[in-house]
Amino acid sequence: MDLQKINIKFFAADPVSIQPESFVEIFNTWIQASDGEYYDLADYSHVPAGPGILLVSHEANVSIDNGGNRWGLLYGRKRSADGSNGAKLRAAFATALDYCRRIEGEPALQGRFRFRGDEALVVINDRLLTPNTEESFSAIRPEIEALARALYAGTDFSIEREQDSRKRFGLHIKTAGSFDVTTLLKNLQGSVN
Amino acid sequence: MSESTQWKEIVGSRIPPDLGREIDIFETQIELRKQGKIDERVFAETRLRRGIYGQRYDNGHRHDGRKIQKLKLPSEGLTKGPETVWDAPGMMRIKIPFGGLNPEQMEVLADLSEEYADGISHVTTRQDIQYHFVHIEDTPSLMRRLAAVSITTREACGNAVRNVTACPLAGVCRDEVFDVTPYAKASSKFLLGHPDTQDFGRKFKLAFSGCAQHSCGLTSMHDLGAIAKTEVHDGVERRGFEFYVGGGLGAVPYKAQLFDNFLPEEELLPMAQSIARVFARLGEKRNRARARIKFLIANLGIEKFRQLVLEERQKLASDPGWTGYLAGIEGQGETPLKGGTALNGGARPEGFNAWYATNVYRQRQRGYSAATITLPLGDITADQLRALADVARRFIKDTIRTTVEQNILLRWVSETDLPELYSALKRIGLADPNAGTIVDVTACPGTDTCKLGIASSRGLAKELRRRLSEKSFELDQAVKNLRIKVSGCFNSCGQHHIADIGFYGISRNINGYTVPHFQVMLGGKFRDNAGAYGLAIGAVPSKRIPEVVTRVTDRYVAERQKGESFQDFIGRIGKKETKAMLDDLTQVPSHDVAPLFYSDWGDPREFTLNDMGVGECAGEVVSPAQFTLAASERELFEAQIWFDSGDLTKAVSAACGAMVRAAQALVKTQNYDVFEDEATIVAEFRQRFCDTQLFYDKYAGSTFADYLFKARDALQSVNSLEKGVALQRLQEAQLFIDAAHSCYNKLSATIVAAGAGVASSVEKHA
């Protein structure tokens, strides 16, 4: 099974404090600093439990997303990537965490925005390559577990598959441990080195 | 195996063959464009006619508020149209004839919005669904998955017959004359891809209404509008239509004119076809700003236009498609899931009464209601759409419609179920009240995604919606009943002309700064099928538009006479007074004092017009001959694929077919109605182009034409082909097609030099 269009979401620690419109301004400053990396941004904050504020580029979208009525950062890869499934998952997690870290350090938010490190959502946005079935789960389980072990540095974790067969293949990874974004990123990088 | 091929295998058996073939052809055209074998203008119109539209910044540049950035697009010079970069995301418009949807279709739309777009399905002001940020190379898979649930994107854009719209209450309306749904459906089917609708200078829109007095069909603002009507002849009631032509909004709005006071139902399709033929033949092709049929009718006068159409009607050979659908029309009505029982005195959830007051319409069928799902700015998420499909299955059958007010209507709800329906909708965030009120602001995409957008229509609509929602409970009922519609520019996709309070985006230069403004339009009439267009009052800075709404509505409440409509009120106080009322709001503070005035709603960038691009609303003027030449290239490409796979017989047959197609392209320049059969095409080609030496190369003489005749003769012996001979046939076919292109270019140049305009304006109906 070839994993493509990997989406990773980390959830906001304090969703009540989120003002999605403020990300229109923040993402605009990112665009100004990007030299053509990002095409555009889209504001869907008026839609309940929707995609929130999206920053659009060729390879991937980044958004402050409210899917499932839970605010968080969603990194959604759109174009095909090379490498093993494990490498692609690791790269997607690293990029998502990097964006989380960037948001946490965003001056306009004055340190008020934090992400939960104890939970992540993986969605494969391709019903053809990765249908939402138990077979798909079995096929990629070893890579997901390897990734979770690295991410949570050996702390116990659980993986739960999205059960609605109409929805895309999705996995909730949860751990009882307490982690911040920087630690998760360090864990992930450490496991490679 | 590519993703596209795999989807073809998975859903192919569910796709109607003709639609499947269309998509295959388009996929080949994508490949040919990538190889540089289709001209970018031809490809642009080709994709537009399949619903694939350009999107803002697709020229590869974006102003970031400080400077113009060159976007990182890996296209390496490849374009999908003039100034339209291949890898730039685009918009996909999906036709939903008369707005009719079923739960399965909603689920597929939800899936596709996630996988190929940004997770949002957007309901347009013409009952379509649109996706944004779609990559061109994903479109064949997207189209196949739609086609598998009987949805097409064909002719959703471009110079073609667009989505056929109809009153969303058709069939359940208390005041309709009869249900127009089957007629809208039949028109949509009959005109889709019809040869007589392929050579328009601009788009062509149809709308149906079941009655004259309500707003739902908006027939007055359409190229062709049909209002249900019956007449009694010899004691027998006959169905027909009050038939209007030449309406349209845009920069120069026209109200449709009466073409026929009573057009019998059996004449609906032949008359539409006749009108299409006259429009294709005489409509403007060169000046895009005056190419809609409304200008043709204005130039000719309705009497002359009618005469030409009736003459055309006489010439048409009878087509069983004109009336075939009428036989089963009585049995086409919808059926409910449950029995019709009245809303009883049971418990009502919190918020139900407010929702019921604005979102529920009591059907003419006792015990049933239609419930409107209010969509903010017409947007719905994939999760919501899937959940709504579940809700629909629980309460109704396949009786769902999109509306021109960018909402979704669930019809045939048993009234007893309404409280439960409300609760179910509330759980998925779709139970907002205020459908069809001043809060339910309609807006086109504007600067969010449209290349022509000047100001942020969605940004303004969102702001107005937010403010009006907050005070909706205290609004005077007369104000609550008003409609606000916003367009990002004068083209009026937001239908600002027919709103009580309408706005369209413009800009003003203030002390060297470009400042976003909206032109204020007051007194348009949504009811009576878009019965009157509003009056332009003046330009107001974007950031002061909410004050305009407050001031105008407050004054209306304070000064209206008993029973006076908003239109009458505006008419009574007059333009001068109305303008004076808003005068102070037109002032723009200096940049130092109020920099926010210099950016638009929802967009922190300093305002600029630098991001405006070349619009694709007008499509590209590509003649039928050019399309046919492109088709010949595609057929030759397919021949090459057969050759590569070792099937020489099919390769040579396809190559020969490609040559015939190229010959047909040339014949079309003189005889638009040339038949499809090969013998006739070749005979006409010989007579019109070979005997006259129009198809004659200065050096090769008649050699290229001979390739065609020789290839057709040689088809008899294709079973014993050698590879070398087959390859030679393919090469000859390429030379013939190249020569056909040269011949066409030569003819076009001659016509232009003679001052006759673009080729297509003279190339038909000889």
Interface residues (C-beta under 8 A of the other chain):
Chain A: K5 E21 V24 E25 N28 I31 Q32 S34 D35 G36 E37 Y39 D40 A42 D43 Y44 H46 V47 P48 A49 G50 P51 L54 V56 S57 H58 N61 G67 G68 K78 N125 D126 R127 L128 L129 R166 K167 R168
Chain B: E3 Q6 W7 I10 R56 Y57 R62 D64 G65 R66 Q69 K70 L71 K72 L73 P74 D87 A88 P89 E107 D111 E114 E115 D118 G119 I120 H132 F133 H135 P376 L377 D379 I380 T381 D383 Q384 R386 G429 D448 T449 G459 K462 R465 G602 D603 P604 R605
